[in-house]
Amino acid sequence: KTKFARRLYDGVEEQVAARYPLKRLGEPSDVADLVAYLASDEAGWVTGQTVVVDGGLTLGESA
């Protein structure tokens, strides 16, 4: 729900959100939470990963 996304999905937000397994559009805080975790000591053993933050969209229709 960035400025760009608000304009892109204006008037069709519910229909777009319904396509996501989590049934909602992402918020900037969803990415910020991941960044905070990766920057924390708790992620000290996490290396060389690609983390997809897309609400499960790339899982496909069967998810």
HELIX and SHEET records of a PDB file:
HELIX    1   1 LYS A    3  LEU A    8  1                                   6    
HELIX    2   2 GLU A   13  ALA A   17  1                                   5    
HELIX    3   3 PRO A   28  ALA A   39  1                                  12    
HELIX    4   4 ASP A   41  ALA A   43  5                                   3    
HELIX    5   5 LEU A   57  LEU A   59  5                                   3    
END                                                                             
